[in-house]
């Protein structure tokens, strides 16, 4: 079924030319359930004593770290069979060396006894390193459904802020899964570490990224400058309503991974004010319209509103170019709220312009300075983005994050680049989440995207019915495995 755009310009045959209609039947029938067995566990600490640091050094969380709730994030990479021996020991040796620079990942979150806030105790307590085996082959994995695949290859973090799981598949292929505390690092920071770990494993020294942990770079101004616009985006966590129990199975959040062809993305961008907006803005607008239409089928009143948030990285806004190796969270989540009726019936170009407007005011240094100062006025009470305050009677709310810098091809530990990699959100989110990433190295040159969707079951089913020509389920044929 084709998606209905409610705009005559979008119903043209020219728009539909080149779209490849896709059915879920293309997912390989070989995909099956499997078991993962832990074969070894140990804790990896930094390779050398941290002589330049005081014992048990404490690093405070920055005001931007304090915006992040206590949630763990997963990232996972899939590799074809290495050409040589056991790799676990080599990865642990490289990890120990990487932790000398990234010692914050070998620490733990503790409570400051004076103000009751979280801080990082750099105790070199180590990173839990799990080795495992799975009775499944790489080609049999159902990567389209992350909870049937990725979720089994990432570790359950028991202590500290970071954990690793390396799993050997029945065919000899390898999966490297990580779990990290989002309060300590954003995706940019974790990408820095992963690239550095891979470089050390390949003996490619010096590493490309030496992490900067200088929290004073994000200190509030004196006197504080308070901008009331931040009140519209963030709120004290004490104002967050308790979520109602979900009784309708269609409203349960789950995840799917798709790929979108480069020509489809280009068509979105062309239709959205003739290419004057970015692919991310155009895609976000398309998805916003789609979820609004789904809400209408669920009897959500057209006068209700839907929220779209987009994650913005502030490193280049706040810091000099040479300080872009800052390790920590430098994120804001601006969002817009529009009537469902407008999102459905107005053209894609209008919705894309609305996406651009919500980003425009926050893509500045002043926005991040104002946000840092605003958080200071709320301490020690934690704060959170208002997009997560959506009630059961409101329209859909979701956040889009751009992973265009996700360095899949660079996470080569010495046996080749991954055939696939993705971030993954564990259960427990209060709002939908979307991450766009470049397609794997063998396909990425074409400009395709891999898109991770964490939405309700009902929304995902609707997307597959209405836009199967856009969202193609990731399968082994596409990944060439």
C-alpha positions in Angstrom: 0.0 0.0 0.0 1.3 3.5 -0.8 1.4 6.2 1.7 -1.1 9.1 1.1 0.7 12.4 1.4 -2.4 14.7 1.2 -0.6 16.9 -1.3 -1.2 16.7 -5.0 2.5 17.4 -5.7 3.4 14.3 -3.8 1.0 12.0 -5.7 2.7 12.5 -9.0 4.1 9.5 -10.9 7.4 11.1 -10.9 7.6 10.8 -7.1 6.8 7.1 -7.3 9.3 6.3 -10.1 12.2 4.4 -8.8 10.6 3.3 -5.5 11.1 -0.4 -5.0 8.2 -1.9 -3.2 9.2 -4.3 -0.5 7.5 -7.1 1.4 8.4 -8.5 4.7 8.5 -11.9 3.0 12.0 -11.1 1.8 13.3 -11.6 5.4 15.3 -14.8 5.2 13.4 -17.8 6.3 16.6 -19.1 7.9 16.2 -16.6 10.8 15.5 -18.6 13.9 15.7 -18.6 17.7 19.0 -19.4 19.3 20.8 -19.6 22.6 23.8 -17.7 23.9 26.1 -19.3 26.5 28.6 -17.4 28.6 32.0 -19.1 28.4 34.2 -16.7 30.4 33.9 -13.5 32.5 36.6 -11.3 33.8 37.2 -7.6 34.7 39.6 -5.7 32.5 41.4 -2.7 34.2 43.7 -0.1 32.7 47.0 -1.6 31.6 49.2 0.7 33.7 48.7 2.5 37.0 47.2 5.9 36.5 50.3 7.6 38.0 49.3 11.1 36.8 46.0 11.0 38.6 45.2 11.1 42.3 43.9 7.8 43.6 40.1 7.6 43.3 39.9 10.8 41.4 36.4 12.2 41.3 35.0 13.8 38.1 31.7 15.7 38.6 29.0 15.3 36.1 28.5 18.5 34.0 25.3 20.3 33.8 24.6 18.7 30.4 25.4 15.2 31.9 22.7 16.0 34.5 20.1 16.2 31.7 20.5 12.5 31.0 18.4 10.0 33.0 20.0 6.8 34.4 19.7 4.7 31.3 22.0 2.2 29.6 22.6 2.2 25.8 23.7 -0.7 23.7 25.8 -0.7 20.5 26.6 -3.9 18.6 28.9 -4.9 15.6 28.7 -8.0 13.5 31.8 -9.4 11.7 32.4 -12.2 9.3 34.7 -15.1 10.5 38.2 -13.7 11.4 41.1 -15.4 9.5 43.0 -16.2 12.6 42.7 -17.7 16.1 41.0 -16.7 19.3 40.4 -13.0 19.5 39.1 -12.5 23.1 42.6 -12.1 24.6 43.7 -9.7 21.9 40.6 -7.5 22.5 41.1 -7.5 26.3 44.8 -6.5 25.9 43.8 -3.6 23.6 40.9 -2.7 26.0 43.3 -2.5 28.9 45.6 -0.1 26.9 42.6 2.0 25.8 41.4 2.4 29.4 44.6 4.3 30.2 43.3 7.2 28.2 39.6 6.5 28.7 40.0 5.8 32.4 36.5 7.2 33.1 35.0 4.0 31.6 36.9 2.0 34.2 35.2 3.9 37.0 31.7 4.0 38.6 28.9 6.4 39.4 28.9 7.4 43.1 26.9 9.9 45.1 28.4 13.1 46.3 27.8 13.2 50.1 27.5 17.0 50.1 24.9 17.7 47.4 23.5 14.2 46.8 24.3 14.4 43.0 25.9 11.7 40.9 29.6 11.9 40.1 32.2 9.6 38.5 34.6 7.9 40.8 37.6 7.0 38.7 38.6 4.0 40.8 39.9 1.8 37.9 37.4 -0.8 39.1 37.5 -2.1 35.6 35.2 -3.1 32.7 33.3 -6.4 32.8 34.4 -8.4 29.7 32.1 -11.4 28.8 33.0 -14.0 26.3 30.1 -16.1 24.9 29.1 -18.6 22.2 25.9 -18.8 20.2 24.4 -21.8 18.4 23.5 -19.8 15.4 25.2 -18.7 12.1 25.5 -15.1 11.0 23.3 -15.6 8.0 20.5 -17.0 10.3 20.2 -13.9 12.4 17.0 -11.7 12.2 18.7 -8.3 12.4 15.4 -6.6 11.4 14.1 -7.4 14.9 16.8 -6.2 17.4 15.1 -7.8 20.4 15.5 -11.2 18.6 19.2 -10.6 17.8 21.1 -7.5 19.1 19.6 -7.8 22.5 21.2 -11.2 23.0 24.7 -10.0 22.1 24.9 -7.0 24.5 25.9 -7.5 28.1 23.7 -6.8 31.1 25.9 -4.3 33.0 26.3 -5.5 36.6 28.7 -2.8 37.9 30.6 0.3 36.7 29.7 2.3 33.7 30.7 0.1 30.8 30.6 -3.6 29.8 31.6 -5.7 26.8 30.4 -9.0 25.4 32.2 -10.8 22.6 30.2 -13.7 21.1 31.5 -16.3 18.7 28.8 -17.7 16.4 28.6 -21.3 15.1 30.0 -20.3 11.8 33.0 -18.6 13.4 31.7 -15.1 12.9 32.0 -12.6 15.8 29.7 -10.1 17.5 31.1 -7.4 19.7 28.4 -5.8 21.9 28.8 -2.9 24.4 26.6 -1.4 27.1 27.3 2.0 28.5 25.8 4.4 31.0 24.4 7.3 29.0 25.0 9.7 32.0 28.7 9.3 31.3 28.9 9.4 27.5 26.8 10.3 24.5 27.1 8.6 21.1 29.9 10.9 20.0 32.0 10.1 23.0 31.4 6.4 22.7 32.3 6.5 19.0 35.6 8.1 20.0 36.4 5.2 22.4 35.4 2.5 20.0 37.6 3.9 17.2 40.5 4.2 19.7 40.0 0.6 21.0 40.0 -0.7 17.4 43.1 1.3 16.5 45.0 0.0 19.5 44.0 -3.6 18.6 45.5 -3.0 15.1 48.6 -1.4 16.6 47.6 1.8 14.8 49.3 4.3 17.2 48.9 7.1 18.1 45.1 6.9 18.5 43.0 9.4 16.6 41.1 10.7 19.7 42.6 11.5 23.0 39.6 12.1 25.3 39.2 15.5 27.0 37.5 15.3 30.4 37.8 18.9 31.4 34.3 19.6 32.9 35.1 23.3 33.3 34.5 23.7 29.6 30.8 23.3 30.4 30.7 25.4 33.6 27.8 27.9 34.1 28.4 31.6 33.6 28.6 34.0 36.5 26.2 35.7 36.9 23.8 33.2 35.4 21.9 34.3 32.4 18.4 32.7 32.3 16.5 32.4 29.1 12.8 31.6 29.5 12.8 29.6 26.2 14.6 26.7 28.1 11.5 26.4 30.3 9.6 25.3 27.2 12.0 22.5 26.5 13.0 21.1 29.9 11.4 20.7 33.3 12.3 19.3 36.8 11.9 15.5 36.9 9.7 15.9 39.9 7.0 17.3 37.5 7.1 14.2 35.4 3.8 12.2 35.6 3.8 8.5 36.4 3.2 6.6 33.2 -0.1 4.7 33.0 0.0 0.9 32.7 -0.2 -0.2 29.1 -3.1 -2.5 28.4 -3.2 -2.3 24.6 -0.4 -4.5 23.2 -0.2 -2.2 20.1 1.0 0.6 22.5 4.0 -1.4 23.7 7.3 0.0 22.4 9.6 -2.3 20.4 12.3 -1.9 17.8 12.9 -2.6 14.1 15.8 -1.9 11.8 15.3 -0.8 8.1 17.3 0.5 5.3 16.3 3.4 3.1 17.7 3.7 -0.4 19.7 6.8 -1.4 17.3 7.7 -4.2 14.3 7.8 -1.8 16.2 10.1 0.6 17.0 12.4 -2.3 13.4 12.5 -3.4 12.4 13.5 0.1 14.9 16.3 0.1 13.8 17.5 -3.4 10.2 17.6 -2.4 10.9 19.4 0.8 11.3 23.0 -0.6 13.4 21.8 -3.5 16.4 20.6 -1.6 16.7 23.6 0.7 16.5 21.4 3.8 18.7 18.6 4.9 17.9 14.9 4.4 17.5 14.5 8.2 14.9 17.4 8.3 13.1 16.0 5.3 13.0 12.4 6.6 11.9 13.6 10.1 9.1 15.5 8.5 8.0 12.5 6.5 7.9 10.3 9.6 6.1 13.0 11.6 3.3 13.0 9.0 3.2 9.3 8.9 2.8 8.9 12.7 0.2 11.7 12.8 -1.8 9.7 10.2 -1.5 6.6 12.4 -2.7 8.6 15.4 -5.8 9.6 13.4 -6.6 5.9 12.7 -6.4 5.3 16.5 -9.2 7.9 17.1 -6.8 10.5 18.5 -8.6 13.9 18.0 -7.1 15.9 15.1 -6.9 18.9 17.4 -4.5 17.0 19.6 -0.8 17.6 19.1 2.2 15.5 18.2 5.8 16.2 19.4 9.0 15.7 17.4 12.4 16.2 19.1 15.7 16.2 17.4 19.0 15.5 19.2 21.5 18.3 18.7 25.3 18.0 19.5 26.7 21.2 20.8 30.5 20.5 20.7 31.3 22.6 17.7 29.0 25.4 19.0 30.5 25.5 22.5 34.1 24.6 22.0 37.1 25.4 19.8 37.7 22.9 17.1 40.7 21.4 19.0 38.4 20.7 21.9 35.9 18.5 20.0 37.4 15.4 21.7 35.5 16.3 24.8 34.2 13.1 26.5 30.8 13.4 28.0 27.3 14.6 27.1 27.0 17.8 25.0 23.4 17.3 23.8 20.1 19.2 23.7 16.8 17.8 22.6 14.7 20.7 21.1 11.3 19.7 20.0 8.3 21.1 18.3 4.6 20.5 18.8 2.0 20.7 16.0 -1.6 19.8 15.5 -2.2 16.3 14.1 -4.7 17.7 11.6 -2.0 20.1 10.2 0.7 17.4 10.1 -1.7 15.1 8.1 -3.2 17.6 5.6 -0.4 20.1 5.0 2.3 19.3 2.4 5.6 17.7 3.3 7.4 21.0 2.5 5.4 22.8 5.2 6.2 20.1 7.8 9.9 20.1 6.8 9.9 23.9 7.4 8.4 23.4 10.8 11.2 20.8 11.6 13.8 23.4 10.4 12.2 26.1 12.7 12.5 23.9 15.8 16.2 23.3 15.1 17.1 26.8 14.0 16.8 28.4 17.4 18.9 25.8 19.1 21.8 25.4 16.7 23.7 28.1 18.4 26.3 28.6 21.1 23.9 30.8 23.1 21.3 27.9 23.3 23.8 25.6 25.0 25.1 28.3 27.3 21.6 29.2 28.3 20.8 25.5 28.9 23.9 25.1 31.1 22.9 28.1 33.2 19.2 26.9 33.4 20.3 23.5 34.8 22.3 25.3 37.5 19.2 27.0 38.8 17.5 23.6 39.2 20.3 21.7 41.0 20.2 19.4 42.8 16.8 18.5 41.4 17.3 16.5 38.1 15.7 17.8 35.0 14.4 16.2 31.8 13.2 17.1 28.3 9.5 18.0 28.3 9.0 15.7 25.3 9.0 12.8 27.7 6.0 14.3 29.6 3.5 13.1 27.0 0.3 11.8 28.6 -1.8 8.9 27.4 -4.3 11.2 25.8 -1.8 13.2 23.8 -0.6 12.5 20.2 2.6 10.6 19.4 5.9 11.9 20.6 9.3 10.7 19.3 12.9 11.8 19.1 15.2 11.6 16.1 18.9 11.3 16.4 21.4 11.6 13.6 24.1 8.9 13.6 25.7 10.1 10.3 29.1 10.0 12.0 28.6 6.5 13.3 32.0 5.0 12.4 31.0 1.5 11.4 33.8 1.0 8.9 36.4 2.2 11.4 35.6 -0.4 14.1 38.1 -2.8 12.6 40.0 -4.8 15.3 42.3 -6.3 12.8 40.0 -8.8 11.0 38.0 -6.4 8.8 35.2 -3.9 9.2 31.8 -5.0 10.4 29.2 -6.1 8.0 26.6 -4.4 10.2 26.5 -2.2 13.3 23.7 -0.4 15.2 22.9 1.4 18.4 20.1 -0.2 20.4 17.7 1.0 23.0 16.8 -1.3 25.9 13.2 -1.5 27.1 11.9 1.3 29.3 11.7 4.4 27.2 8.9 6.8 27.6 8.9 8.1 24.0 9.6 6.8 20.6 13.2 7.0 19.4 14.7 7.0 15.9 18.4 6.9 14.9 19.6 7.3 11.3 23.0 5.7 10.5 25.1 5.2 7.3 24.6 1.8 5.8 27.4 -0.8 6.3 30.6 -0.3 4.4 29.8 -2.7 1.5 26.6 -0.7 0.8 27.4 2.7 2.4 29.1 4.2 -0.7 25.7 4.4 -2.3 24.3 6.8 0.3 21.8 4.4 1.8 20.7 4.8 5.4 20.1 2.2 8.1 17.3 3.4 10.3 16.6 2.2 13.8 13.0 2.7 14.9 11.9 2.3 18.5 8.2 2.9 18.3 5.0 1.2 19.3 4.0 -2.0 17.7 0.9 -0.3 16.2 3.0 2.5 14.7 5.5 0.0 13.2 2.8 -2.1 11.7 1.2 1.1 10.2 4.6 2.2 8.8 5.1 -1.1 7.1 1.6 -1.1 5.6 1.8 2.5 4.4 5.4 3.1 3.5 6.9 -0.3 2.6 8.4 1.4 -0.5 10.5 3.6 1.9 11.3 1.3 4.9 13.0 -1.9 3.7 13.6 -4.4 6.6 17.3 -5.1 7.0 18.0 -8.6 5.8 21.0 -10.8 4.9 20.6 -10.3 1.2 21.1 -6.6 1.6 24.0 -7.0 4.0 25.6 -9.6 1.7 26.0 -12.2 4.5 
